[in-house]
Structure formats: C-alpha cells, structure tokens
C-alpha cells in the first residue's frame, strides 16, 4: 500500500477531524494563556502607577 493510500484511509476514517479538533483546542488554549498573560501585565502596570501616586 502506498503512503498516499494510508493517508487517505486515515483522513476518511475521521483522522482529519481528530487533527482539526486537536489544532482548535491547542489554538484556544494558547489564546487563553495569551489573554491571561496580558491581564497580569496590565495589572502590574496599574499597581505600579498606583504606588507611584
């Protein structure tokens, strides 16, 4: 069996959906981490400004 046939069998049996959903979850998780990081950064800046007043 050629490599192309193996790949097509994998995709047709739901493998493509598995890869797509995995990428979606990873992207979502990375977005949450990015949002949390920016929130923490803004809070630090806000506290530093308040301490300077």
N, C-alpha and C positions, 0 to 999 in steps of 0.2 A: 504494500500500500504506500502510495506516495505521501509526502509531507502535506501537500495541499488537501488531499482527501481526509487525512487525520484532522486537520484544522477545520475543514467544512463539517465533519461529523461532530466535532466539539461545539462549534457555533450553533449548528442546527439542534443539538440536544440541550440547548439552554446555556451553554458556556458563555455566549456573548452577553446574555442578560446578567450572568454572575459577574463578569468582568465590569460591565457597565454600572451595576449597582455598587460594586466594591469601590469603583472610582468615585461615584457620587457620595458615598459615605465618607471616603477619605477627604474629598473636597469640602464637605460640610464640616467635618471635624477640624480641618485646617482653618476654615472660616471662623469657627468658634474660638480657636486659640488666638487668631489674629485680633478678633474683637476684644477678647479678654486682655490681651497684651496692651492694646491701645487704651482700654479703660483704665488699667493700672497706671499707665504712663500719664494719662490726663489727671488722675487723682494725685499722683506725686507732684505734678506741676502745680495743681491747685493748692495742695498743702504747703508747698514751698512759698507760694505767693502770699498765703495767709500768714505764714510765720514771719515773712518779711515786713508786714504792715505794722 
